Amino acid sequence: MTPTSTTVDAAAQASIGAAARELHLPTVRSEAARLAEIAIRERQTHLAYLAEVLAAEVDDRTERRRTRRINDAKFPRLKRLADFNVDAVPSIQPATLGSSQPGTTWTPVSRSCCSATPARASPIC
């Protein structure tokens, strides 16, 4: 490379960075130089390079959108018995947790196993 081509490449990278910032294309800004080197090595056409850059931007936006939607949905955190910290609740014996076998059916929170009515002292099960 000659000093002139290095200067032109640096100016082109600066121009791409400014345009990508203005157009809100963060992936184009961060990946343009890397993809340009790959395009030169693989002797891609200008259109093939442009297609690669735009595909990278679309893929990145799709991934960010998916992540944002999952976070916005506020799904409950997954809880597993293996992740339970026995030290946090000393009143629960580790043997009790060990007796809970995988596949054991648990009653959903919305259903109660027993309910007591004010008229009766004994629970109805």
Backbone as ProteinMPNN parsed JSONL, in Angstrom:
{"seq_chain_A": "MTPTSTTVDAAAQASIGAAARELHLPTVRSEAARLAEIAIRERQTHLAYLAEVLAAEVDDRTERRRTRRINDAKFPRLKRLADFNVDAVPSIQPATLGSSQPGTTWTPVSRSCCSATPARASPIC", "coords_chain_A": {"N_chain_A": [[0.838, -1.18, 0.0], [0.453, 2.213, -0.72], [1.4, 5.408, 0.685], [-0.538, 7.265, -0.044], [-2.82, 5.711, -0.652], [-3.31, 4.652, 1.858], [-3.994, 6.954, 3.263], [-6.289, 7.662, 1.87], [-7.871, 5.423, 2.465], [-8.108, 5.727, 5.246], [-9.503, 8.134, 5.345], [-11.838, 7.325, 4.072], [-12.77, 5.414, 5.914], [-13.27, 7.101, 8.088], [-15.294, 8.668, 6.998], [-17.263, 6.713, 6.559], [-17.733, 5.965, 9.2], [-18.781, 8.373, 10.271], [-21.093, 8.727, 8.684], [-22.476, 6.357, 9.258], [-22.954, 6.726, 11.971], [-24.63, 8.975, 11.893], [-26.797, 7.905, 10.494], [-27.631, 6.026, 12.265], [-26.516, 3.36, 12.31], [-25.05, 1.165, 13.871], [-23.746, -1.336, 13.599], [-22.762, -1.33, 10.989], [-20.907, 0.699, 11.264], [-19.086, -0.459, 13.081], [-18.319, -2.872, 11.845], [-17.538, -2.427, 9.202], [-14.831, -2.02, 8.312], [-13.604, -4.511, 8.857], [-15.194, -6.238, 7.288], [-14.601, -5.129, 4.809], [-11.913, -5.808, 4.47], [-12.157, -8.594, 4.284], [-13.674, -8.724, 1.945], [-11.841, -7.734, 0.071], [-9.867, -9.736, 0.193], [-11.368, -11.942, -0.705], [-12.034, -11.106, -3.154], [-14.49, -9.802, -3.736], [-17.321, -8.234, -5.316], [-18.395, -4.774, -5.458], [-21.112, -4.685, -4.923], [-21.517, -7.159, -3.656], [-20.03, -6.779, -1.335], [-21.461, -4.629, -0.198], [-23.891, -5.924, 0.218], [-23.115, -7.794, 2.175], [-22.408, -6.087, 4.311], [-24.856, -4.818, 4.847], [-26.407, -7.068, 5.476], [-25.165, -7.87, 7.831], [-25.86, -5.713, 9.479], [-28.673, -5.961, 9.522], [-28.942, -8.498, 10.716], [-27.824, -7.974, 13.243], [-29.584, -6.024, 14.212], [-31.94, -7.532, 14.299], [-31.31, -9.408, 16.274], [-30.917, -7.681, 18.494], [-33.512, -6.633, 18.665], [-34.971, -8.951, 19.278], [-33.883, -9.582, 21.786], [-34.614, -7.259, 23.193], [-37.421, -7.465, 23.113], [-37.851, -9.777, 24.599], [-36.902, -8.933, 27.074], [-38.718, -6.831, 27.543], [-41.069, -8.25, 27.793], [-40.973, -9.267, 30.29], [-40.71, -11.903, 31.342], [-41.05, -14.48, 33.786], [-38.33, -15.306, 35.934], [-36.457, -18.228, 35.343], [-36.66, -20.987, 37.463], [-34.969, -23.475, 39.18], [-34.756, -26.507, 40.996], [-32.202, -27.39, 41.467], [-30.752, -25.056, 41.572], [-31.37, -23.967, 43.985], [-30.571, -22.339, 46.986], [-29.577, -23.75, 49.783], [-28.457, -22.805, 52.118], [-29.57, -20.307, 52.432], [-32.088, -20.629, 53.498], [-32.287, -21.891, 56.36], [-34.127, -23.506, 57.715], [-35.092, -25.445, 56.053], [-34.477, -28.747, 55.375], [-31.745, -30.324, 53.736], [-32.164, -32.964, 52.978], [-34.883, -33.099, 52.57], [-35.226, -31.662, 50.229], [-33.743, -33.311, 48.597], [-35.359, -35.535, 48.418], [-37.259, -34.85, 46.612], [-38.066, -35.856, 43.619], [-37.149, -35.695, 40.13], [-39.748, -35.125, 37.831], [-41.774, -35.409, 39.597], [-45.011, -34.423, 40.374], [-46.071, -31.182, 41.019], [-48.292, -29.122, 42.817], [-50.009, -26.524, 41.262], [-49.674, -23.014, 42.056], [-52.067, -21.65, 41.934], [-53.987, -23.471, 42.662], [-55.183, -24.872, 45.614], [-54.144, -27.293, 47.982], [-55.418, -27.935, 50.317], [-58.213, -26.559, 51.993], [-59.618, -24.495, 54.427], [-62.675, -23.838, 55.985], [-64.479, -21.203, 57.625], [-66.602, -22.247, 59.117], [-65.909, -24.798, 59.76], [-63.472, -26.478, 61.666], [-61.665, -28.319, 60.809], [-59.555, -28.999, 58.026], [-60.581, -29.154, 54.577], [-59.888, -31.567, 52.307]], "CA_chain_A": [[0.0, 0.0, 0.0], [1.186, 3.473, -0.763], [0.903, 6.354, 1.7], [-1.75, 7.911, -0.535], [-3.967, 4.814, -0.488], [-3.568, 4.57, 3.297], [-4.698, 8.181, 3.623], [-7.633, 7.563, 1.287], [-8.604, 4.428, 3.253], [-8.428, 6.324, 6.545], [-10.562, 9.12, 5.114], [-13.059, 6.559, 3.766], [-13.249, 4.846, 7.178], [-13.834, 8.201, 8.876], [-16.55, 9.032, 6.358], [-18.218, 5.628, 6.847], [-18.078, 6.072, 10.616], [-19.66, 9.533, 10.474], [-22.384, 8.461, 8.044], [-23.15, 5.292, 10.014], [-23.424, 7.338, 13.217], [-25.762, 9.837, 11.544], [-27.92, 7.056, 10.066], [-27.903, 5.059, 13.34], [-26.144, 2.026, 11.841], [-23.875, 0.835, 14.682], [-23.031, -2.506, 13.102], [-22.007, -0.898, 9.814], [-19.768, 1.466, 11.762], [-18.094, -1.316, 13.732], [-17.91, -4.019, 11.03], [-17.213, -2.054, 7.819], [-13.415, -2.236, 8.004], [-13.353, -5.957, 8.85], [-15.846, -6.806, 6.109], [-13.884, -4.648, 3.626], [-10.715, -6.643, 4.331], [-12.612, -9.898, 3.796], [-14.098, -8.533, 0.559], [-10.629, -7.615, -0.744], [-9.264, -11.069, 0.147], [-12.216, -12.847, -1.49], [-12.273, -10.441, -4.44], [-15.926, -9.584, -3.897], [-17.704, -7.012, -6.012], [-18.927, -3.735, -4.578], [-22.456, -5.075, -4.51], [-21.414, -8.257, -2.696], [-19.583, -6.158, -0.08], [-22.592, -3.883, 0.348], [-24.863, -6.91, 0.704], [-22.585, -8.336, 3.429], [-22.506, -5.064, 5.355], [-26.271, -4.642, 5.193], [-26.864, -8.294, 6.134], [-24.661, -7.814, 9.205], [-26.685, -4.74, 10.206], [-30.006, -6.551, 9.714], [-28.812, -9.568, 11.709], [-27.596, -7.37, 14.546], [-30.842, -5.393, 14.647], [-32.884, -8.602, 14.622], [-30.909, -9.945, 17.571], [-31.223, -6.673, 19.527], [-34.973, -6.567, 18.776], [-35.408, -10.153, 19.983], [-33.479, -9.407, 23.183], [-35.44, -6.2, 23.787], [-38.787, -7.972, 23.308], [-37.84, -10.718, 25.716], [-36.793, -8.125, 28.301], [-39.961, -6.082, 27.724], [-42.141, -9.176, 28.169], [-40.796, -9.517, 31.721], [-40.961, -13.292, 31.669], [-40.512, -14.807, 35.104], [-37.019, -15.944, 35.939], [-36.547, -19.677, 35.466], [-36.204, -21.463, 38.766], [-34.761, -24.913, 39.216], [-34.439, -27.001, 42.327], [-30.742, -27.505, 41.559], [-30.21, -23.725, 41.848], [-31.838, -23.513, 45.292], [-29.523, -22.138, 47.981], [-30.033, -24.326, 51.05], [-27.952, -21.967, 53.205], [-30.402, -19.116, 52.572], [-33.252, -20.993, 54.314], [-31.78, -22.984, 57.197], [-35.19, -24.363, 58.25], [-35.358, -26.538, 55.102], [-33.436, -29.765, 55.425], [-31.305, -30.76, 52.401], [-32.76, -34.268, 52.675], [-36.233, -32.842, 52.06], [-35.07, -31.295, 48.821], [-33.221, -34.474, 47.882], [-36.43, -36.503, 48.202], [-38.084, -34.379, 45.497], [-37.527, -36.475, 42.408], [-37.597, -35.095, 38.872], [-40.976, -35.732, 37.318], [-42.797, -35.338, 40.627], [-45.944, -33.344, 40.049], [-46.282, -30.179, 42.047], [-49.576, -28.463, 42.681], [-49.831, -25.115, 40.89], [-49.968, -22.045, 43.107], [-53.468, -21.228, 41.85], [-54.836, -24.475, 43.303], [-54.798, -25.172, 46.981], [-54.344, -28.702, 48.334], [-56.375, -27.976, 51.416], [-58.812, -25.268, 52.314], [-60.413, -24.54, 55.646], [-63.761, -22.875, 55.999], [-64.684, -20.711, 58.992], [-67.577, -23.046, 59.834], [-65.29, -26.047, 60.214], [-62.113, -26.332, 62.158], [-60.783, -29.238, 60.089], [-59.417, -28.634, 56.607], [-61.245, -29.995, 53.569], [-58.872, -31.951, 51.327]], "C_chain_A": [[0.88, 1.24, 0.0], [0.641, 4.402, 0.308], [-0.38, 7.04, 1.26], [-2.962, 7.024, -0.339], [-4.315, 4.629, 0.978], [-4.351, 5.784, 3.77], [-6.129, 8.143, 3.11], [-8.476, 6.565, 2.075], [-9.006, 4.991, 4.619], [-9.55, 7.344, 6.408], [-11.891, 8.412, 4.824], [-13.643, 5.958, 5.039], [-13.882, 5.923, 8.057], [-15.184, 8.616, 8.324], [-17.634, 7.988, 6.631], [-18.677, 5.716, 8.299], [-19.038, 7.212, 10.893], [-21.042, 9.284, 9.888], [-23.168, 7.401, 8.816], [-23.691, 5.83, 11.337], [-24.671, 8.18, 12.955], [-26.999, 9.018, 11.187], [-28.307, 6.008, 11.112], [-27.703, 3.626, 12.853], [-24.892, 1.567, 12.608], [-23.076, -0.35, 14.16], [-22.214, -2.162, 11.871], [-20.757, -0.16, 10.278], [-18.693, 0.547, 12.337], [-17.545, -2.421, 12.829], [-17.412, -3.658, 9.637], [-15.766, -2.367, 7.459], [-13.096, -3.733, 7.914], [-13.948, -6.601, 7.61], [-15.167, -6.347, 4.822], [-12.622, -5.476, 3.395], [-11.071, -8.021, 3.799], [-12.997, -9.8, 2.324], [-12.888, -8.421, -0.37], [-9.979, -8.987, -0.904], [-10.036, -12.006, -0.766], [-12.58, -12.277, -2.853], [-13.772, -10.298, -4.731], [-16.173, -8.294, -4.678], [-18.212, -5.991, -4.992], [-20.312, -4.118, -4.057], [-22.423, -6.204, -3.488], [-20.979, -7.723, -1.329], [-20.735, -5.416, 0.585], [-23.641, -4.832, 0.916], [-24.404, -7.507, 2.033], [-22.725, -7.348, 4.578], [-23.954, -4.891, 5.801], [-26.837, -5.879, 5.884], [-26.398, -8.324, 7.586], [-25.499, -6.858, 10.048], [-28.067, -5.315, 10.508], [-29.949, -7.643, 10.777], [-28.648, -9.005, 13.114], [-28.874, -6.72, 15.073], [-31.879, -6.429, 15.038], [-32.578, -9.183, 15.993], [-31.216, -8.96, 18.698], [-32.731, -6.561, 19.747], [-35.499, -7.757, 19.567], [-35.086, -10.029, 21.478], [-34.349, -8.37, 23.88], [-36.859, -6.704, 24.048], [-38.867, -8.958, 24.453], [-37.755, -9.958, 27.035], [-38.077, -7.361, 28.577], [-41.114, -6.977, 28.169], [-42.109, -9.494, 29.659], [-41.217, -10.933, 32.115], [-40.4, -13.586, 33.057], [-39.159, -15.52, 34.957], [-37.212, -17.451, 36.094], [-35.951, -20.107, 36.794], [-36.1, -22.981, 38.704], [-34.378, -25.308, 40.628], [-32.934, -27.105, 42.524], [-30.098, -26.164, 41.904], [-30.579, -23.21, 43.241], [-30.67, -23.447, 46.272], [-30.039, -22.594, 49.343], [-29.588, -23.461, 52.232], [-28.822, -20.736, 53.44], [-31.617, -19.377, 53.452], [-32.837, -22.177, 55.195], [-32.866, -23.919, 57.732], [-35.531, -25.522, 57.304], [-34.179, -27.496, 55.137], [-33.032, -30.177, 54.006], [-31.903, -32.106, 52.002], [-34.171, -34.113, 52.104], [-36.174, -32.495, 50.586], [-34.589, -32.477, 48.0], [-34.296, -35.504, 47.59], [-37.359, -36.093, 47.07], [-37.458, -34.877, 44.205], [-37.981, -35.713, 41.176], [-38.815, -35.841, 38.357], [-42.087, -35.758, 38.346], [-43.723, -34.179, 40.294], [-46.128, -32.452, 41.259], [-47.628, -29.525, 41.78], [-49.33, -27.009, 42.301], [-50.246, -24.186, 42.017], [-51.443, -21.668, 43.099], [-54.42, -22.226, 42.501], [-54.316, -24.767, 44.699], [-55.058, -26.647, 47.258], [-55.422, -28.844, 49.397], [-56.974, -26.598, 51.608], [-59.68, -25.441, 53.546], [-61.497, -23.485, 55.544], [-63.955, -22.408, 57.437], [-65.643, -21.581, 59.788], [-66.969, -24.321, 60.4], [-63.865, -25.763, 60.658], [-61.154, -27.233, 61.383], [-60.706, -28.832, 58.618], [-60.141, -29.628, 55.708], [-60.196, -30.331, 52.518], [-59.442, -32.84, 50.266]], "O_chain_A": [[1.923, 1.283, 0.653], [-0.473, 4.199, 0.791], [-1.225, 7.365, 2.094], [-4.017, 7.496, 0.085], [-5.487, 4.465, 1.317], [-5.267, 5.659, 4.583], [-7.064, 8.535, 3.809], [-9.654, 6.814, 2.332], [-10.119, 4.754, 5.088], [-10.443, 7.411, 7.253], [-12.945, 8.855, 5.281], [-14.858, 5.98, 5.238], [-14.908, 5.686, 8.694], [-16.115, 8.886, 9.083], [-18.783, 8.336, 6.902], [-19.862, 5.56, 8.594], [-19.996, 7.056, 11.651], [-22.052, 9.594, 10.521], [-24.378, 7.531, 9.005], [-24.771, 5.431, 11.773], [-25.647, 8.108, 13.702], [-28.118, 9.392, 11.536], [-29.202, 5.197, 10.878], [-28.597, 2.788, 12.965], [-23.793, 1.581, 12.054], [-21.85, -0.363, 14.269], [-21.093, -2.647, 11.718], [-19.67, -0.374, 9.74], [-17.506, 0.765, 12.095], [-16.414, -2.864, 13.027], [-16.897, -4.534, 8.942], [-15.508, -2.928, 6.394], [-12.397, -4.167, 6.997], [-13.297, -7.413, 6.952], [-15.152, -7.089, 3.839], [-12.296, -5.808, 2.256], [-10.361, -8.559, 2.95], [-12.68, -10.694, 1.539], [-12.909, -8.956, -1.479], [-9.585, -9.362, -2.008], [-9.439, -12.777, -1.517], [-13.336, -12.884, -3.611], [-14.248, -10.628, -5.817], [-15.339, -7.388, -4.693], [-18.427, -6.31, -3.823], [-20.631, -3.896, -2.89], [-23.22, -6.208, -2.549], [-21.489, -8.153, -0.295], [-20.96, -5.556, 1.788], [-24.213, -4.57, 1.974], [-25.223, -7.705, 2.93], [-23.114, -7.721, 5.684], [-24.238, -4.825, 6.997], [-27.664, -5.753, 6.787], [-27.14, -8.75, 8.471], [-25.815, -7.157, 11.2], [-28.571, -5.173, 11.622], [-30.818, -7.705, 11.647], [-29.259, -9.497, 14.063], [-29.202, -6.856, 16.251], [-32.62, -6.233, 16.002], [-33.489, -9.423, 16.785], [-31.723, -9.361, 19.746], [-33.182, -6.412, 20.882], [-36.367, -7.602, 20.425], [-35.922, -10.337, 22.327], [-34.774, -8.571, 25.018], [-37.439, -6.404, 25.091], [-39.847, -8.971, 25.199], [-38.446, -10.292, 27.997], [-38.488, -7.252, 29.732], [-42.033, -6.516, 28.847], [-43.108, -9.941, 30.224], [-41.964, -11.139, 33.071], [-39.39, -13.007, 33.457], [-38.907, -16.232, 33.985], [-38.04, -17.895, 36.89], [-34.879, -19.65, 37.192], [-37.009, -23.671, 38.243], [-33.756, -24.537, 41.358], [-32.444, -26.925, 43.639], [-29.006, -26.137, 42.471], [-30.144, -22.127, 43.633], [-29.88, -24.385, 46.373], [-30.841, -21.906, 49.975], [-30.285, -23.399, 53.244], [-28.813, -20.178, 54.537], [-32.128, -18.455, 54.088], [-33.019, -23.333, 54.811], [-32.55, -25.028, 58.164], [-36.189, -26.478, 57.714], [-33.03, -27.096, 54.951], [-33.903, -30.36, 53.155], [-32.125, -32.36, 50.818], [-34.597, -34.899, 51.258], [-36.979, -32.98, 49.791], [-34.978, -32.634, 46.843], [-34.179, -36.268, 46.632], [-38.166, -36.902, 46.612], [-36.432, -34.362, 43.763], [-39.073, -35.145, 41.165], [-38.883, -37.067, 38.45], [-43.226, -36.089, 38.017], [-43.266, -33.083, 39.969], [-46.318, -32.925, 42.379], [-48.044, -29.396, 40.628], [-48.531, -26.329, 42.944], [-51.086, -24.546, 42.842], [-52.013, -21.392, 44.155], [-55.543, -21.867, 42.856], [-53.109, -24.891, 44.905], [-56.072, -27.193, 46.824], [-56.231, -29.771, 49.362], [-56.303, -25.586, 51.404], [-60.396, -26.434, 53.677], [-61.258, -22.373, 55.072], [-63.63, -23.14, 58.372], [-65.526, -21.657, 61.011], [-67.452, -24.86, 61.395], [-63.165, -24.923, 60.094], [-59.96, -26.945, 61.307], [-61.693, -28.373, 58.043], [-60.289, -30.8, 56.052], [-59.661, -29.416, 51.891], [-58.722, -33.258, 49.359]]}, "name": "protein", "num_of_chains": 1, "seq": "MTPTSTTVDAAAQASIGAAARELHLPTVRSEAARLAEIAIRERQTHLAYLAEVLAAEVDDRTERRRTRRINDAKFPRLKRLADFNVDAVPSIQPATLGSSQPGTTWTPVSRSCCSATPARASPIC"}
